[in-house]
């Protein structure tokens, strides 16, 4: 036995013991490390739970698991809330999109961060809308400085519009932002104008002749010259007729406005046209204006003959009045069946209507040219009557006009169902030569 | 570099947006001036004349922006053409606005003159046509639509025809003593202002063509002149050669 083998035999158990000790130490160290890591994780989780204001777990030991459970529950709740919030946001966006006003929200740098559907028109806009966009930009700058601002912009178009822009600052947690609202107030303005003009015009139409009658009567009382008194009496008569005509038209309009068509009956358009022409014949002869009519005899609609005659004679009266006198001008009236409608046009070659007035001519007492209307002696109610008659017959009225070239009024009225069922008249879209047109020449 | 290009293109976009705003102001001036004239609206005339300052200020701002970009960014090719076009367009638009201011001033001069329906109708139609041309010109610019830009010359024929009818109507009205000499002269000038606005719209269309394609109508004439000069030089050379 050598010395080496003796030492080896003696050290064997020692080495084994040392290895076991090292392994034990490593295991203990690992265990301690794991526990320390769990403590660190727990501390981090505790901190997270505290920062999120979540309730601390009351049971489940001192490991991280109860805290993880708390956090998992919080995540589930947040997801559910997020889903509710997305739904609410979608609902809010839908509501904003349904608004006729444009709504834009901008951040503190003036960048649009949110907008509704109506606001699309004012982003990278052209023409008139570009001016609205520029105004929004200016007013938003003011709002971002903390000053609410508003401006009304008149746009000449076409189409002519009035737009109100309002901005306000929004103080939120993320700093100052702003909201801008663009509202098209054209219709509101138009209705305001209609109301104020109506009040002014009706008082003018009734007060002026009544005032004139009073003054003329006073003068008449003091006048002795027979020739002058006769002239004054004639003037009083004229003014009285004028008031009478206005009152008659007002009553007629009132009846038409209230009446609708109580008992519609088949009305021959040819008969209505003949009657209307007969009514305006003296005026046309006096002004030397030719009236021609081209109306198929079998054209009928279900309606009120009196109302229809009134509407047509008002249109013809205007056409004659606003044709140049002694100019051999003509007024044409034409009726055709088109699909399920009867289309009646009254066209003249007179002075025409300015574009800006076209949409207002159907208002009561609206005058394109006050001075001329006084000369021609109209009451200012004719086209209002036409509009109401057409509405009572579930039809529509269109007007095309050019200054200096003339006007064309088109009445579109539903044809009589009986005629339609039999395939007669109105069903034919082509205005083919009619068997029995009514030629009327004055 | 990428950041610098991005800024440059943002600047180009801003210039385009401001030109659209300038054009919108001018397009508004046209119906506004026409209404002032037809309605004998003295207050409206004054307000339009004063609004010209806004137009001038915006024109100057755009021009300065263009020069700023030219000096600092030194653009090339299509970018350079965009900036040059923007400078041209400000001039055309500002001049068109001035012409409507002239209409407002003329309306003040002939205040109270009775215009017949035919003349009024023609003024209304010239105003509508001039505004339509201006809007089409700006559509061509925003959409970079060279074809529309080129078509404006033909579209302008309608306004030219209206202008001829208008001048004829002035002569007729004057001949029948319905219109005095002074209002007749003023009205003739007004017609000329509308007609010139149409010409400015055509010019804008041509500048849009240049911006998109790099071609200007004048280049055809210049090329013809060059061809003639070259031909004459060759003939002279041939003559010199044949002389000895």
Interface residues (C-beta under 8 A of the other chain):
Chain A: X124 X125 X126 X127 X128 X129 X130 X131 X133 X134 X155 X156 X157 X158 X160 X350 X351 X352 X354 X355 X356 X402 X403 X404 X405
Chain B: X17 X20 X21 X23 X24 X25 X27 X28 X30 X31 X32 X35 X38 X116 X117 X118 X119 X120 X121 X122 X124 X125 X128 X131 X135 X138 X139 X142
